[in-house]
Amino acid sequence: LDRLVPLAGCVGIAIENARLYRSLQAKVEEYERLKEFSENIVESINVGILAVDLNDCVESWNTQLEHLTGIPRQAALGRRLRELLPEALVAELEAGREDNQIRHVYKFTLRPEMFPPEVRRLRLGGNGNGTATAGGETILNIAVAPLVARNSERIGRLVIFDDITARAQLEQQLVQAEKLSSIGLLAAGVAHEVNTPLAVISTYAQMLARQVSGDEQKARILDKIAKQTFRASEIVNSLLSFSRTSPTEFTELDLNRVIRETLSLLEHQLEAGGIRLELALEEGLPAIKGNFGKLQQVFLNLFLNARDAMEEGGVLRVRTASSNGSVLVDVADSGKGIPREALSRIYDPFFTTKAARRGTGLGLSVTYGIVREHGGTIEVESLPGAGTCFHLDFPVAEKPVNV
């Protein structure tokens, strides 16, 4: 019996150790589960997150941050921030690092060329899945917070990157739309003011022409003055019509008239750019149901795109025809064409193949929406170096246009 007492003690200790081991194992499993759960949250969130220790060495780098920066997680872990991120961004993150408050950096513009040279080779190609602009820029809102342990000891910093590129673009487009609205109001006022002196010039030119009927040379000069003032008046009226906010109501209209009035606004620009205009507008074109102002916007967008595609000059061809209950319009240019890989995206909002700051990327998106609103279709054919042609198809109205 005396020998069994020590043995019982050993057995009891072994049982207790086993119980403690199972308890410890359960706690480890619970810790691993909570750790995995926390990591899943960090990985699933749609903002970039990184954590650094007190030496600014990266301890955590989530998937979204990989997409925003193009730097793989494995290449980032263990490295210092200044080795990975642009100097200007690191300076922003360093400012106020001893503060115990959350610090915000608003609208920081991140560009590919800002990264350290040795890091550019590590990047996943551009800005990954971020919403970078056509120029490769990504606009970020950044929050920097101290990382504190349970005992209130600071152990590092947490940095959150929110990609607001799309939001910033929308804000910019809103500002641009407000500017255009103001310009439209100004143009309307200027048009009214210009029309008055034009009418006076035209009247006096006609009066003088009657007085010098015997002098052919003077009569020809006065006739030219009268014709040019009439032409100027037509341009002003077209500008006034375009700038005026028209109600969203459809009436029967002639697409030939819409096209001619739109081209009158661009006549000088096309001539100055060395662009020759070739018109083939079918006479007696059937009417369509449409909104004059919106359709004028469609053709203005197409004509401006054609102009921008022919920087060295070229030919702009516009053709209208009727066929099987439809009115067809072709707008073709002899410009540089659209890259094949971009054809599927030309109607996407904010997508543009133009140089930075030359295009908003909204013109064709708006054009597509207006054409569809009119029950029509729009298709494009383009080859790099061979020009571009847009084909528009509108349903015919029931009654013909009174020309």
RAKAQUI-V440792 format. One record per backbone hydrogen bond with DSSP energy under -0.5 kcal/mol. CO is the residue of the C=O (numbers start at 1). NH is the residue of the N-H. If there is no record, write none. Layout:
# RAKAQUI-V440792
co=CO nh=NH
co=CO nh=NH
This chain:
# RAKAQUI-V440792
co=1 nh=5
co=2 nh=6
co=3 nh=7
co=4 nh=8
co=5 nh=9
co=6 nh=10
co=7 nh=11
co=8 nh=12
co=9 nh=13
co=10 nh=14
co=11 nh=15
co=12 nh=16
co=13 nh=17
co=14 nh=18
co=15 nh=19
co=16 nh=20
co=17 nh=21
co=18 nh=22
co=19 nh=23
co=20 nh=24
co=21 nh=25
co=22 nh=26
co=23 nh=27
co=24 nh=28
co=25 nh=29
co=26 nh=30
co=27 nh=31
co=28 nh=32
co=29 nh=33
co=30 nh=34
co=31 nh=35
co=32 nh=36
co=33 nh=37
co=34 nh=38
co=35 nh=39
co=36 nh=40
co=37 nh=41
co=38 nh=42
co=39 nh=43
co=40 nh=44
co=41 nh=45
co=48 nh=161
co=49 nh=62
co=50 nh=159
co=51 nh=59
co=51 nh=60
co=52 nh=157
co=53 nh=56
co=56 nh=81
co=57 nh=53
co=58 nh=78
co=60 nh=51
co=62 nh=66
co=63 nh=67
co=64 nh=68
co=65 nh=69
co=66 nh=70
co=67 nh=130
co=70 nh=72
co=70 nh=124
co=72 nh=76
co=73 nh=76
co=73 nh=77
co=76 nh=79
co=79 nh=58
co=80 nh=83
co=80 nh=84
co=81 nh=84
co=81 nh=85
co=86 nh=90
co=87 nh=91
co=88 nh=92
co=89 nh=93
co=90 nh=94
co=91 nh=95
co=94 nh=97
co=96 nh=99
co=103 nh=144
co=105 nh=142
co=108 nh=110
co=108 nh=140
co=109 nh=111
co=110 nh=138
co=111 nh=114
co=112 nh=115
co=114 nh=87
co=116 nh=119
co=116 nh=120
co=117 nh=121
co=119 nh=122
co=119 nh=123
co=122 nh=72
co=125 nh=128
co=127 nh=130
co=130 nh=132
co=133 nh=136
co=137 nh=133
co=138 nh=110
co=138 nh=140
co=139 nh=164
co=140 nh=108
co=141 nh=162
co=142 nh=105
co=143 nh=160
co=144 nh=103
co=145 nh=158
co=146 nh=148
co=147 nh=155
co=147 nh=156
co=149 nh=152
co=153 nh=149
co=155 nh=54
co=156 nh=147
co=157 nh=52
co=158 nh=145
co=159 nh=50
co=160 nh=143
co=160 nh=162
co=161 nh=48
co=161 nh=163
co=162 nh=141
co=162 nh=164
co=164 nh=168
co=165 nh=169
co=166 nh=170
co=167 nh=171
co=168 nh=172
co=169 nh=173
co=170 nh=174
co=171 nh=175
co=172 nh=176
co=173 nh=177
co=174 nh=178
co=175 nh=179
co=176 nh=180
co=177 nh=181
co=178 nh=182
co=179 nh=183
co=180 nh=184
co=181 nh=185
co=182 nh=186
co=183 nh=187
co=184 nh=188
co=185 nh=189
co=186 nh=190
co=187 nh=191
co=188 nh=192
co=189 nh=193
co=190 nh=194
co=191 nh=195
co=192 nh=196
co=193 nh=197
co=194 nh=198
co=195 nh=199
co=196 nh=200
co=197 nh=201
co=198 nh=202
co=199 nh=203
co=200 nh=204
co=201 nh=205
co=202 nh=206
co=203 nh=207
co=204 nh=208
co=205 nh=209
co=206 nh=210
co=207 nh=211
co=208 nh=212
co=210 nh=213
co=212 nh=215
co=214 nh=216
co=215 nh=219
co=216 nh=220
co=217 nh=221
co=218 nh=222
co=219 nh=223
co=220 nh=224
co=221 nh=225
co=222 nh=226
co=223 nh=227
co=224 nh=228
co=225 nh=229
co=226 nh=230
co=227 nh=231
co=228 nh=232
co=229 nh=233
co=230 nh=234
co=231 nh=235
co=232 nh=236
co=233 nh=237
co=234 nh=238
co=235 nh=239
co=236 nh=240
co=237 nh=241
co=238 nh=242
co=239 nh=243
co=240 nh=244
co=244 nh=246
co=247 nh=249
co=251 nh=290
co=253 nh=255
co=253 nh=288
co=254 nh=257
co=254 nh=258
co=255 nh=259
co=256 nh=260
co=257 nh=261
co=258 nh=262
co=259 nh=263
co=260 nh=264
co=261 nh=265
co=262 nh=265
co=262 nh=266
co=263 nh=266
co=263 nh=267
co=266 nh=270
co=267 nh=271
co=268 nh=272
co=269 nh=273
co=270 nh=275
co=271 nh=274
co=274 nh=276
co=274 nh=314
co=276 nh=316
co=277 nh=279
co=278 nh=318
co=280 nh=282
co=280 nh=320
co=282 nh=285
co=287 nh=397
co=288 nh=253
co=288 nh=290
co=290 nh=251
co=290 nh=292
co=291 nh=295
co=292 nh=296
co=293 nh=297
co=294 nh=298
co=295 nh=299
co=296 nh=300
co=297 nh=301
co=298 nh=302
co=299 nh=303
co=300 nh=304
co=301 nh=305
co=302 nh=306
co=303 nh=307
co=304 nh=308
co=305 nh=309
co=306 nh=310
co=307 nh=310
co=309 nh=336
co=310 nh=313
co=314 nh=276
co=315 nh=317
co=315 nh=334
co=316 nh=278
co=317 nh=332
co=318 nh=280
co=319 nh=330
co=320 nh=282
co=321 nh=328
co=323 nh=326
co=325 nh=396
co=326 nh=323
co=326 nh=328
co=327 nh=394
co=328 nh=321
co=329 nh=392
co=330 nh=319
co=330 nh=332
co=331 nh=390
co=332 nh=317
co=333 nh=388
co=335 nh=387
co=336 nh=385
co=339 nh=342
co=339 nh=343
co=340 nh=343
co=342 nh=345
co=342 nh=346
co=343 nh=346
co=345 nh=348
co=348 nh=351
co=350 nh=352
co=355 nh=358
co=355 nh=359
co=361 nh=350
co=361 nh=351
co=362 nh=366
co=363 nh=367
co=364 nh=368
co=365 nh=369
co=366 nh=370
co=367 nh=371
co=368 nh=372
co=369 nh=373
co=370 nh=374
co=371 nh=376
co=372 nh=375
co=377 nh=393
co=379 nh=391
co=381 nh=389
co=383 nh=386
co=383 nh=387
co=387 nh=383
co=388 nh=333
co=389 nh=381
co=390 nh=331
co=390 nh=392
co=391 nh=379
co=392 nh=329
co=393 nh=377
co=394 nh=327
co=395 nh=289
co=401 nh=403
